[in-house]
Amino acid sequence: MLAFSAFGVVSFLLYVGWHKNMDAFLTSIAIPALPAHLLAVSWAGGFLNAGGMPIWGLFYPALGYLIFYGFRPGVLWFVLFMLTFGLSLFVPVINPNPAEVPFETGLALLVMNVGFIATMIFGVMGYFVSQRETAYRLLEGEQERSENLLLNILPKEIAAILKAEPRTIAEHFEGASVLFADVVNFTPMSAQMQPVELVELLNEVFSHFDDLADDYKLEKIKTIGDCYMVAAGVPNPRPDHAQVITRMALAMREHVTTHEVRGRKLAFRIGINSGPVVAGVIGRKKFIYDLWGDAVNTASRMESHGAGGVIQVTRATYDLIKDEFSCEPRGTVHVKGKGEMDVWHVMGPRP
């Protein structure tokens, strides 16, 4: 046993000298290990007298190849180990005159060998269990990040439906309010700015709008260039959809009026309309939660026909908010496909 231990030390030194070549290390141990164990058993006169030496043939070659090179190489060396172990049963035939090893010595060696090997196996299994737990934690972290990314794109109710059953989603909402906000004089301003600077400006102001949408529990739909779109009453209906989206519009206007964005004063046209909409997700790639319907188109027209710093609403929205907000009638505007429409400007909450 001492000779084999010395050989193991030599093999390890060769492993280091061969630039930590694990294949060379295992081979240098595995090839002599099996016959060496068999000779040790033959010399001692039996498995117990040899202190259970053949057990090392299982740990070094078989488990080593299984861990580092996969199932098939491990099976090959396991079969060779079993053959060697089987041959050790015929020691009396091979060597009828073995050395006389005291029973106590053989038992002590057996306990020592089994203890060492059990410790090594437990260490190896503990390592792989810890690796599995680490991988599981990383997987959970990645899953959580993927979940958060999905929830940044879709409402959580819609995300849950798509994960359970990928399909086209289209829901009708009888009462909803839609807001569009657009930067005044964006085109000439963008011509004077570097692309990166322009994107950073929009990101800063739209990120604040996102925070407002979260505060008021509204659903941001999308941004298109310098246009910001948000809705109330979808995907969860709420009776105060017009009131809450008007409060967000006032908060948006107050922010851009009282704050400079990257050293620039911005003005937004804001338009709101209320009515029935269809909300859902269509397509298979780069899908978003979107809204369709005449109410959506009219809200967009309220924004495009408005003025900087003004919140312009239709009669449908005015009728819902007039008891809570002070509004000024501004006559009519001509809307393509709709003709003349009465509009109001929201001044602020009623005292």
N, C-alpha and C positions, 0 to 999 in steps of 0.2 A: 504493500500500500504506500509506503514511503517512497518507493521508486516511482510509482505512478504519479504521486503528488509532485515529485521533482520534475517528472516529464511534463506535467501540466504547467509548472512554472516556466520551463523552457519554451513550451508552446506559446505561452502568453508573451514572452519576450520576443519570439519570432513574429507574433501578431503585431506587436508594436513596431518591430523592425520592418515588417512588410506593409508599412503605412496603414495599419489597422484594417488589414484585409480579413474580414470575418470568415469568408469562405475558406481561406488558407488555414485560419486558426481552427475552425471546426474540423476540417479534414485532418489536420495534424493530430488532433485529439481522438477523432472518431476511429480512424483506421487502426491504430494500435490498441485502442481501448478495449474492444471486444475480445480479441485473443488474450490480452493481458489479464483481463478479469477471469477468463476461462482458466488460464494457467495458475492464477492465484487460488482459485477454488480447487483446482487439481492438486496443487502443492499442499494446501491446508487440509484437504480431505473432506470438503463439503461446504455447502453454502453458509451454514452457521459458523463453522470454524474459520471461514474466510471473512467473517464479520459483515456478510451481506454485500461484499464488494461488487457483484454484478449489477446491483441497483444503479451504480454510477453509469453503467452502460445505457440505462434508460435516460438519465438526466442529461448527460453530455451530448451524445450524438442525436438521439431521437428528438428530445424536446428542443435542443439547440437548432436543428434543421427545421423543425416545425415552426418555431418562433420567427426565425430570420429568413426562411426560404419557402415557407408555405406547406400545404398539406401533403402533397405527393412526396417530396424528399423526406419529410418527417415519417410518413408511413413506411418508406423503404428502410430507414434506419430502425424503426420500431420492429419490423419483421426480423431484421438481423439480430436485434437485441433478444427477441423471443427465442430465436434459434439458439443463440449462445446460452441463454438461460436454461433452455431445454437440455442442451449438452451437459450443463453443469450437474444435471441429475445422474449422469452416467460416470461421475468421477471415480467411483470404486472400480469400474471397468477400465477406465483410462489409466488410473494410477492406483494400483492395489496397495502400495506402501506409502501413504501420505505422511507428511510431517505431523508430529504430535503437538497440537495446539491446545492448551488448556481451555476448558469450557468457559471459564470466567473471562479469559482473554477474548475469545471469539464473541461472547455475549457483549462485552464492553465495546468491541469494535463495531458490532451490529448496531448497538444503541447510538454510538457516535455517528456512524454512516447515515442511519435513518434520520437522526436529528439534523445533521448537516443538510441532507437532501430535502427534508421536510421544510426546513427554513428557507432554502433556495427556492423551492417550488412556491411556497407561500409568498416570498418576495416577488417572484415573477408574476404570479397571479395578482398580487396586490398592485403591482405596477400597471398591468393591463386593465384592472378594474378602475384604477385612478385615471388612466388614459380614457377609458370609456366614459367615466363621469365628466371628465373635462370636455370631451367631444360632445357629450349631451348638453352641457352648459353652453358651449359655443353654438350648438344647433338651436337651443332655446333662444339665445341672444339674436342669432340671425333671423329666426322666425319672428321674434318680436320686432326687429327692425323692418322686416318685410311687411309685417302687419301694419306698422305705423306708416310705412310708405304707401301702402294701399289705402289707408284711411286718410292720407293727405290728398288722394285722388278721388275717392268715392266716399259717400256717407256710409257710416258703419252698418246701417240696415241693408243698404244695397250691396256692400262688400260681403256681408254674410250670405245673401242670396246667391251671389255669383260663385262664392266658394263652395256652397252646397250643391248648386246646379247651374253651371254656365249656360246662360240663355239670354235672349233678348228681353230686356225689361222696359216696360212702358206702363206708367200709371197716370190716371187722370185725377187731377186735383181741382175741385170746383172753386175753391177760394185760395188764392196765392197772390203775393205781391213781388214784383221784379224791379230791381234798381240797376241802372247803368250809370257809370261815372266816367267822364273822359277829360283828359287834360286839354285846356284851352291853348291854342297856338302851339300845339305839340310839334307839328312839322317844321316850322322855322326854327324852333328851339333845338330840335334834334340835329338840324343842319349845322349848328354851331358847336356841337358837342362830339367828343370821341365816343365810339360805340360802347366801349366798356363803361365810360362815365354815365352814359344814358341808361344803360341797363342797371347800374348801381343806384341811380336816382329812382327809377321805377320800382326797383326791388325794395328800397327803403320805404317809400310811401305806400306801396301795396302791402308790404308786411304789416304796417300799422293798420291798414284796412282789414287785413286778416285777423288781427287781434280784436278789432272791434266786432267782426262777425262772430268770433268765438264768444266775446262778452255778451252779445245780444242773442246768442244761440241761433244764428242764421246760417244759411248754406251758401258758401262761396261757390259759384258755378265755374267761372273761368276768367282769365284775362286774355284780351286780344289786343296786342300792341299796347297802346296807352289806355285801353278801355277796361274797366273793372265791372264785373257782373256778379250780383249777389241776389238771393231770393229768400223769402220768408213763406212759411206754410208748406214747404217741401223739404225732405220726404216725409216729415211728420206734420200733419195739419195742425193749425193753431188759429183760434178765432181773432187774435190780435195781430195778424200778419201785417196789415197796413200800418198800424201804429208803431210796431217795433222796427219795421224797416225805415220808417220816417225818423225815428229816434237815431238810428244808425246814420242816416243821411245828414242829420244835423251835426252829429259828432264828427263825421268826415269833413264837413265844411268848416267846422270850428278848428280842426287840426290843421288843415292846409292854410287857413286864414291866419292863424297865430304862430305857425312854425315855418321856418325856411327848410327846404329840402336840399341838402348839399349846396347851401349858399344861394338858392334860387327860391323866389316866391312863385308858387303855383296856384292856378285857379282851375276848378273843375266845373264842368257842366254836369248836373245830376238830374236824371229823369226817372220817374216812378209811375208804374201802372199796376192795377190790380184786376184780377179776373181768373177765369179757368185756364189751366195749362196742362200740358202733358209732359211728364218728367220721366227720364229713363236713361238706359245705356244701350247703344246700338254698336254694331261692328264687332270685330274680333281682335283688332290690334289698336293700341294707343287709344283705348276707349276712355270716355269721360262721362260723368253724369251731367246731362244737359236738359234744357227746357225747350219746348216748342209750343207754338200757338199764337193766336192773334194778340193776346195780352203781352207776350214777350216782344213781338214786333212793335207794338204801340209804345211800350216802355222805352225801347231803343229810339223811337222817333221823338219822344219827350226829351231825351238827352240831346239828340242832334239838333233839335229846334230850340234849345234853351240858350242861356247866356252864362258866362263865367260867374261862379259864386252863387248860382241860383239853383234851387231845388224845384223843379217843375213837375206837377202831377196832373193826372187826368181827372175827369169827373168821378170815375169809378173809385179812385183812391181818395179824392176829396170827400166824397160822401161817407167814407169810413173813418176819416181822421178829423173832420171839421169840429167835432165837439172837444177834441183834445189839443188841437194845434191851430194856431192863428194862420190863416191863408188869405192871400190877396188874389182876386180874380184878375187875369191878364188877357181877357178877351179870347180870341180863337187863333189857332194855327192851322195851316193847311197841311194835312198828312196824306201822303200818297196812298191811294187805295181806301182812304177813310173819309176824305173831304175835310170840312172845317170841324175842329174839335175845340171845345172849351178847355182852358187850362188855368191852373192856379199856381202861385208861388208860395211855398211854405216859408213863413217868417220865423216861427219858433213855437214853443209850447205856450198854451194859454196860461195866463197867470192864475 
